[in-house]
Amino acid sequence: MKMKTSEIFETLLENLKVGDTATTVASRRDEITKALNKDFRDKDGCTDYKLMVGSFGRHTAIKGVSDLDMIFILPPGIRSSYDGDTGPRRILERVRDDLKARYKNTEIRVDQCVVRVRYASNAFKFEVQPAFENADGSFDYPDTKAEGWKVTKPREEIAATKECNDRTSTNMRHLARMARAWKNANGVNMGGLLIDTLVYNFFDQTDDYDAAGTGSFDLMARDFFEFLKDQSEQEYYLALGSRQRVHVKAQFQPKAKKAYNRCLEAIADEGKTSANKKWREVFGTSVPLAKSASESSRSFRDTEEFIEDEFPVDVSETVSVDCEVTQAGWRPTWLRAMRRGGILLKADKNLRFVVTSCSVGEPYTLKWKVLNRGPEAERRDAIRGQIVDSSKRGVRIEHSDFKGEHVVECYVVKDGVVVARDRIDVPIGNTSVKRANAL
C-alpha cells in the first residue's frame, strides 16, 4: 500500500509523541518538589517553585526521552548562607539528602551542577538543579567544579522556542522532534539545546516552511539537512533566546550529509514503497513501512528486530566500530580503510567487529545486529537481523559468505537506555562456493 508524503510524516510525528510518559514525569516532578519544599520552606505538599527546562520544558522532547531537567527555585532568604567556595556543594548535598530521605531505594547522587535521581522502575532520570532566581528571570546555579555560582537563562530559551514555533505554524517543534529522531536513529551525539538552536537558526534564514503542511515536510527535511551539512565546524553555538554558549560534543556534519542524500533518494521515490524505507533510514522505526503487493508471496522470513522495541533510545554519547578482515595467508586489514580505498570485500573472510572508540563510561552492555540484504540473502532465507550479544567481550565474530549490501550495527546500553550506536556497511562482492551461516 503506497503512502502519501503527508501520511508518512503525520504518522512519524504521532509515533514520536512522549505520550503517557508525560503523566509519570509530572508525578515524579511534583514528588521531588514536595520533598524539597518540606525542607527548604517547611511546607507540606507544596508543588510550587519548580520549572521544567531542557527539551521537556521547551516541548521538543520525543518518546524515549531519558533525561528530565528541572530547576528547584530556592528561597531567596538563604542565599547568603551558601556564599563562598563550599556553598555550591553544600546546597547540592542538602538537596541530595532530602531526596534520599524521600526515595530510600533510588540511586541519587551529586553530579557537578545537579542532583541526579535515577528511578529503577522507569527508563529515565531527573537532573534536579537548585537555583536562586534573579530579578531578570535568570537563575544562579551551583557548580562544584568551579566552586561558585553560574548563570543560566532557560526562560529565554523557552520563550524563543515558543515564538519561533508560533511563527512557523508549529513546524519548529515538529522539525525539532524529527531532528531528535534522526539523532537517535543514526547515533548522532547532539544535546537537545543544540538541536533546538540549529532548528531555530534554520527557520531564521528561511520562511519557506513557515506555513508548510506535512505534505511539504519531505522538502523541509531535505533543506534542513542541507543546512546542517553545510555548517562550518565550530566548538559552540549561541543558544536560542539566551545566547549562552551551547557546546558541540561531536561533529554532526558527516551524518547530516548522509541524511541529506537519503532525503533526495526518498523524494525521488515518492509514491513507492521504497520511499518509506529511505525515510526510515533517516528517522528510524517511527516511520511507518508501506506494504508491497509482493510481501504475501515472498519466500523468505522477515526476521529483523529493532533495538527500539527492547530499550528506550536517547543518544547522548558516541561509539565507533570497525571490522578487522582476515584470511589465512593474508595480512589483516580494516574494513573502513578498505572501503575508503575502493577495495571490495570478498567472501570467505573472517570478520571481527570491534569498538574502536566509546565515550560511555563503564559499566555498559553491547548489543549487535547483523542484517543481510540482497537477492541472495532472500533466496537463502538468511536475512537475520536479530538483536544479539557480543561473541566475546566487546567483539562480534562473523564470516563473509555471500554477495549483498549487508549491515552491522552496534548499540551501547547504559542503565537500561541505548545511549550510543554506530553502524558499518558490509558490502560483499561475491558468493562463496562454500555454504556457511554467516554474512
C-alpha positions as CSV (number, residue, x, y, z in Angstrom):
1,M,0.0,0.0,0.0
2,K,1.5,3.3,-1.1
3,M,1.5,6.2,1.3
4,K,1.4,9.9,0.6
5,T,4.1,12.1,1.9
6,S,1.7,13.7,4.3
7,E,0.7,10.3,5.7
8,I,4.3,9.3,6.3
9,F,5.2,12.4,8.3
10,E,1.9,12.6,10.2
11,T,2.4,9.0,11.4
12,L,6.1,9.8,12.2
13,L,5.1,12.7,14.4
14,E,2.3,10.8,16.1
15,N,4.8,8.0,16.9
16,L,7.3,10.5,18.3
17,K,4.9,11.8,20.9
18,V,6.0,11.5,24.5
19,G,2.6,10.0,25.3
20,D,1.8,8.5,28.7
21,T,5.4,9.3,29.9
22,A,4.3,12.9,30.4
23,T,1.9,11.8,33.2
24,T,4.7,9.9,35.0
25,V,7.1,12.8,34.6
26,A,4.6,15.2,36.1
27,S,4.0,12.9,39.1
28,R,7.8,12.4,39.7
29,R,8.4,16.1,39.3
30,D,5.8,17.0,41.9
31,E,7.0,14.4,44.4
32,I,10.5,15.8,44.1
33,T,9.3,19.4,44.6
34,K,7.2,18.4,47.6
35,A,10.2,16.8,49.3
36,L,12.4,19.8,48.8
37,N,9.7,22.4,49.8
38,K,9.2,20.4,53.0
39,D,12.8,21.1,54.0
40,F,13.5,24.5,52.4
41,R,10.2,26.1,53.1
42,D,8.7,24.0,55.8
43,K,5.6,23.4,53.6
44,D,4.0,20.0,53.3
45,G,2.5,19.0,49.9
46,C,3.7,22.2,48.1
47,T,4.4,21.7,44.4
48,D,5.3,25.3,43.6
49,Y,8.8,26.8,43.0
50,K,9.8,24.4,40.2
51,L,10.5,24.8,36.5
52,M,10.9,22.1,33.9
53,V,13.7,23.1,31.5
54,G,15.6,21.2,28.8
55,S,13.8,19.5,25.9
56,F,10.8,18.7,28.1
57,G,10.4,22.3,29.2
58,R,10.7,23.5,25.6
59,H,8.2,20.9,24.5
60,T,10.6,19.4,21.9
61,A,11.2,16.0,23.7
62,I,10.2,12.8,22.0
63,K,9.2,9.3,23.1
64,G,12.2,7.6,24.8
65,V,13.5,10.7,26.4
66,S,15.6,9.6,29.3
67,D,17.0,12.8,30.9
68,L,14.5,15.2,32.5
69,D,15.8,18.6,33.6
70,M,14.2,20.7,36.3
71,I,15.1,23.7,38.4
72,F,14.1,23.9,42.0
73,I,13.8,27.6,42.9
74,L,15.5,28.2,46.3
75,P,14.1,30.6,48.9
76,P,16.0,33.9,48.4
77,G,16.4,34.3,52.2
78,I,19.0,31.6,52.4
79,R,21.3,32.9,49.6
80,S,23.9,34.4,51.9
81,S,24.2,31.1,53.8
82,Y,25.6,29.5,50.6
83,D,28.2,32.0,49.6
84,G,31.8,31.0,49.4
85,D,33.7,28.1,47.9
86,T,31.8,25.4,49.8
87,G,28.3,26.9,49.1
88,P,27.6,25.0,45.8
89,R,28.5,21.6,47.2
90,R,26.6,22.2,50.4
91,I,23.4,23.2,48.7
92,L,23.6,20.2,46.3
93,E,24.3,17.8,49.2
94,R,21.3,19.2,51.1
95,V,19.1,18.6,48.1
96,R,20.6,15.1,47.7
97,D,19.9,14.2,51.3
98,D,16.3,15.5,51.1
99,L,15.6,13.3,48.1
100,K,17.4,10.3,49.6
101,A,15.0,10.6,52.6
102,R,12.1,10.6,50.2
103,Y,13.4,7.8,47.9
104,K,15.3,5.4,50.1
105,N,15.8,2.7,47.4
106,T,16.6,5.1,44.5
107,E,20.1,6.0,43.1
108,I,20.7,9.6,43.9
109,R,24.0,11.5,43.7
110,V,25.5,14.9,43.1
111,D,27.0,15.5,39.7
112,Q,28.8,18.9,39.4
113,C,25.7,21.1,38.8
114,V,22.8,18.9,39.5
115,V,21.4,16.1,41.7
116,R,20.7,13.0,39.6
117,V,17.7,10.9,40.5
118,R,17.5,7.6,38.6
119,Y,14.4,5.6,39.0
120,A,14.7,1.9,38.7
121,S,11.1,1.5,37.6
122,N,11.3,3.9,34.8
123,A,13.9,4.3,32.0
124,F,14.6,8.0,32.8
125,K,16.3,10.1,35.3
126,F,15.8,13.6,36.7
127,E,18.5,16.1,36.9
128,V,17.5,18.5,39.7
129,Q,19.2,21.8,39.7
130,P,18.7,24.0,42.8
131,A,18.9,27.7,41.8
132,F,18.2,31.2,43.0
133,E,16.0,33.3,40.8
134,N,17.2,36.7,39.8
135,A,15.2,39.9,39.1
136,D,15.6,39.5,35.3
137,G,14.2,35.9,35.4
138,S,17.6,34.2,35.1
139,F,18.9,31.8,37.7
140,D,22.2,31.4,39.6
141,Y,23.0,27.7,39.9
142,P,25.8,25.9,41.8
143,D,28.8,24.4,40.1
144,T,31.0,22.2,42.4
145,K,33.8,22.1,39.8
146,A,34.1,25.9,39.6
147,E,33.3,26.2,43.3
148,G,30.9,29.0,42.6
149,W,27.6,30.0,41.1
150,K,26.9,30.4,37.4
151,V,24.0,32.0,35.5
152,T,21.5,30.2,33.3
153,K,18.6,31.6,31.3
154,P,16.2,28.8,30.4
155,R,13.1,31.0,30.4
156,E,14.6,33.0,27.5
157,E,15.2,29.7,25.6
158,I,11.7,28.5,26.3
159,A,10.3,31.9,25.1
160,A,12.4,31.8,21.9
161,T,11.2,28.3,21.2
162,K,7.5,29.3,21.6
163,E,8.0,32.5,19.5
164,C,9.6,30.5,16.6
165,N,7.0,27.7,16.9
166,D,4.1,30.2,16.8
167,R,5.6,32.0,13.8
168,T,6.2,28.7,11.9
169,S,2.7,27.2,12.4
170,T,4.1,24.7,15.0
171,N,6.7,23.5,12.4
172,M,9.6,24.5,14.7
173,R,8.7,21.8,17.3
174,H,7.8,19.3,14.6
175,L,11.2,19.7,13.0
176,A,13.0,19.7,16.4
177,R,11.3,16.3,17.2
178,M,12.2,14.9,13.7
179,A,15.8,16.0,14.3
180,R,15.8,14.1,17.6
181,A,14.5,11.0,15.8
182,W,17.4,11.3,13.3
183,K,19.9,11.7,16.1
184,N,18.6,8.6,17.9
185,A,18.3,6.5,14.8
186,N,21.8,7.4,13.5
187,G,23.9,7.7,16.6
188,V,24.4,11.5,16.3
189,N,25.8,12.8,19.7
190,M,24.0,16.1,19.9
191,G,22.4,17.7,23.0
192,G,18.8,18.8,22.9
193,L,19.6,22.5,23.3
194,L,22.0,22.4,20.3
195,I,19.3,20.7,18.2
196,D,16.7,23.3,19.1
197,T,19.2,26.1,18.4
198,L,20.0,24.7,15.0
199,V,16.4,24.3,14.1
200,Y,15.8,27.9,15.3
201,N,18.7,29.1,13.1
202,F,17.3,27.1,10.1
203,F,13.9,28.9,10.4
204,D,15.7,32.2,10.9
205,Q,17.3,32.0,7.5
206,T,14.2,30.9,5.5
207,D,10.5,31.5,5.6
208,D,9.8,28.7,3.0
209,Y,8.3,26.4,5.6
210,D,6.6,28.9,8.0
211,A,3.2,27.8,6.8
212,A,4.0,24.4,5.3
213,G,1.8,21.4,5.9
214,T,3.0,17.8,6.3
215,G,2.9,17.3,2.5
216,S,5.9,19.5,2.3
217,F,7.8,18.0,5.2
218,D,10.0,15.9,2.8
219,L,11.3,19.2,1.3
220,M,11.7,20.8,4.8
221,A,13.7,17.8,6.0
222,R,15.9,17.9,2.8
223,D,16.6,21.6,3.3
224,F,17.3,21.2,7.0
225,F,19.9,18.5,6.5
226,E,21.4,20.5,3.7
227,F,21.6,23.4,6.2
228,L,23.3,21.1,8.8
229,K,25.8,19.5,6.5
230,D,27.0,22.9,5.3
231,Q,27.6,24.3,8.8
232,S,31.2,25.2,9.4
233,E,32.9,23.1,12.2
234,Q,32.8,25.1,15.4
235,E,33.1,24.4,19.1
236,Y,29.9,26.1,20.2
237,Y,26.8,27.9,19.1
238,L,24.9,30.7,20.8
239,A,21.7,29.2,22.2
240,L,18.4,30.4,21.0
241,G,17.0,33.1,23.3
242,S,19.6,33.1,26.0
243,R,22.6,33.5,23.6
244,Q,24.6,31.5,26.0
245,R,27.2,29.0,24.7
246,V,26.0,25.5,23.9
247,H,28.9,23.3,23.1
248,V,29.2,20.8,20.2
249,K,30.0,17.4,21.6
250,A,30.8,15.7,18.3
251,Q,30.8,16.8,14.6
252,F,27.4,16.2,13.1
253,Q,28.0,17.3,9.5
254,P,29.1,13.9,8.0
255,K,25.9,12.2,9.2
256,A,23.8,15.2,8.2
257,K,25.2,14.8,4.7
258,K,24.2,11.1,4.6
259,A,20.7,12.1,5.8
260,Y,20.5,14.8,3.1
261,N,21.4,12.2,0.4
262,R,18.8,9.8,1.8
263,C,16.2,12.6,1.6
264,L,17.0,13.1,-2.0
265,E,16.5,9.4,-2.7
266,A,13.3,9.2,-0.7
267,I,11.8,12.3,-2.5
268,A,12.8,10.7,-5.9
269,D,10.9,7.5,-4.8
270,E,7.8,9.4,-3.7
271,G,4.7,7.2,-4.1
272,K,6.8,3.9,-4.0
273,T,7.1,1.6,-1.0
274,S,10.9,2.2,-1.2
275,A,10.3,5.8,-0.1
276,N,9.2,4.7,3.4
277,K,12.4,2.6,3.7
278,K,14.5,5.6,2.8
279,W,12.7,7.8,5.3
280,R,13.3,5.1,7.9
281,E,17.0,5.3,7.3
282,V,16.8,9.0,8.2
283,F,14.3,9.0,11.1
284,G,14.2,5.4,12.4
285,T,11.4,3.0,13.1
286,S,8.8,5.7,13.9
287,V,8.4,6.0,10.1
288,P,5.7,3.5,9.0
289,L,6.6,0.9,6.4
290,A,4.4,0.6,3.3
291,K,3.2,-2.9,2.5
292,S,4.0,-4.1,-1.0
293,A,1.9,-6.4,-3.0
294,S,4.7,-9.0,-3.2
295,E,5.1,-9.4,0.6
296,S,2.5,-12.1,0.8
297,S,4.3,-14.2,-1.9
298,R,7.8,-13.7,-0.7
299,S,9.8,-16.9,0.0
300,F,11.9,-15.6,3.0
301,R,11.1,-14.7,6.6
302,D,11.5,-11.1,7.7
303,T,13.4,-11.8,10.9
304,E,14.8,-8.3,11.5
305,E,14.4,-7.0,15.1
306,F,14.7,-3.4,16.2
307,I,16.6,-2.1,19.3
308,E,13.8,0.5,19.9
309,D,11.5,-2.5,20.7
310,E,13.8,-3.6,23.5
311,F,15.2,-0.4,25.1
312,P,14.5,3.3,25.1
313,V,16.9,5.1,22.7
314,D,18.3,8.5,23.8
315,V,21.7,9.1,22.2
316,S,23.9,11.2,24.3
317,E,27.3,9.6,23.7
318,T,29.5,8.4,20.8
319,V,30.7,4.9,19.8
320,S,32.6,3.9,16.7
321,V,33.0,0.4,15.3
322,D,35.3,-1.1,12.6
323,C,35.9,-4.6,11.3
324,E,39.2,-6.5,11.1
325,V,39.2,-8.6,8.0
326,T,41.5,-11.7,8.0
327,Q,42.0,-14.8,5.9
328,A,44.7,-17.5,6.2
329,G,47.8,-16.4,4.3
330,W,46.6,-12.8,4.0
331,R,47.6,-9.7,6.0
332,P,44.7,-8.4,8.3
333,T,43.1,-5.2,7.1
334,W,40.4,-2.9,8.4
335,L,37.1,-2.7,6.6
336,R,36.7,1.1,6.8
337,A,40.1,1.6,5.3
338,M,39.3,-0.9,2.5
339,R,36.2,0.9,1.6
340,R,38.0,4.3,1.6
341,G,40.4,2.7,-0.9
342,G,37.7,1.3,-3.0
343,I,38.6,-2.3,-2.2
344,L,35.6,-4.6,-2.2
345,L,35.1,-7.2,0.5
346,K,35.2,-10.8,-0.8
347,A,33.6,-14.0,0.5
348,D,35.5,-16.4,2.8
349,K,36.9,-13.8,5.1
350,N,36.9,-13.8,8.9
351,L,35.3,-10.7,10.2
352,R,36.0,-9.3,13.7
353,F,33.8,-6.3,14.6
354,V,35.2,-4.3,17.4
355,V,34.5,-1.0,19.2
356,T,37.4,1.4,18.2
357,S,36.2,4.3,20.5
358,C,33.5,4.8,23.0
359,S,32.7,7.9,25.2
360,V,30.4,5.9,27.5
361,G,31.8,5.2,31.0
362,E,31.8,1.6,32.3
363,P,29.8,-0.4,33.0
364,Y,27.7,-0.8,29.9
365,T,26.4,-3.6,27.7
366,L,27.0,-4.0,24.0
367,K,24.3,-5.3,21.6
368,W,24.7,-6.1,17.9
369,K,22.6,-6.6,14.8
370,V,23.8,-8.4,11.7
371,L,21.5,-7.7,8.8
372,N,21.9,-9.5,5.4
373,R,20.4,-7.8,2.4
374,G,20.0,-8.6,-1.3
375,P,18.6,-11.3,-3.5
376,E,21.0,-14.0,-2.3
377,A,20.0,-13.4,1.3
378,E,16.4,-13.6,0.4
379,R,16.9,-16.8,-1.7
380,R,18.7,-18.4,1.2
381,D,16.1,-17.2,3.8
382,A,19.0,-15.7,5.7
383,I,18.0,-12.1,6.4
384,R,19.0,-12.5,10.1
385,G,18.8,-9.0,11.8
386,Q,18.1,-10.2,15.4
387,I,19.5,-8.2,18.3
388,V,22.3,-10.4,19.8
389,D,25.1,-10.2,22.3
390,S,28.8,-10.0,21.7
391,S,30.6,-13.2,20.7
392,K,33.1,-12.3,23.4
393,R,33.7,-9.2,25.4
394,G,33.4,-6.2,23.1
395,V,33.6,-8.2,19.9
396,R,31.3,-9.7,17.4
397,I,32.7,-12.5,15.2
398,E,31.3,-13.2,11.7
399,H,32.3,-14.6,8.4
400,S,31.7,-13.3,4.9
401,D,29.8,-15.7,2.8
402,F,27.5,-14.3,0.1
403,K,27.0,-11.2,-2.1
404,G,24.9,-8.4,-0.8
405,E,24.8,-4.9,0.9
406,H,25.0,-6.2,4.5
407,V,24.9,-4.0,7.6
408,V,26.2,-4.5,11.2
409,E,25.0,-2.2,13.9
410,C,26.4,-1.8,17.5
411,Y,24.4,-0.4,20.4
412,V,25.7,0.7,23.8
413,V,23.2,0.2,26.6
414,K,23.8,2.1,29.8
415,D,21.3,2.0,32.8
416,G,18.7,0.4,30.5
417,V,18.9,3.1,27.8
418,V,20.7,3.0,24.4
419,V,23.0,6.0,24.7
420,A,25.2,5.4,21.7
421,R,25.0,3.5,18.4
422,D,27.0,3.0,15.2
423,R,26.7,1.1,12.0
424,I,29.1,-0.2,9.4
425,D,28.1,-1.2,5.9
426,V,29.5,-4.6,4.8
427,P,29.2,-4.9,1.0
428,I,30.3,-8.3,-0.1
429,G,31.1,-8.6,-3.8
430,N,30.8,-12.3,-4.5
431,T,29.3,-15.5,-3.1
432,S,31.4,-18.3,-1.6
433,V,31.4,-21.7,-3.2
434,K,31.1,-23.0,0.4
435,R,27.9,-22.6,2.4
436,A,28.1,-21.1,5.8
437,N,25.8,-19.5,8.4
438,A,27.3,-16.0,8.0
439,L,27.1,-12.7,6.3
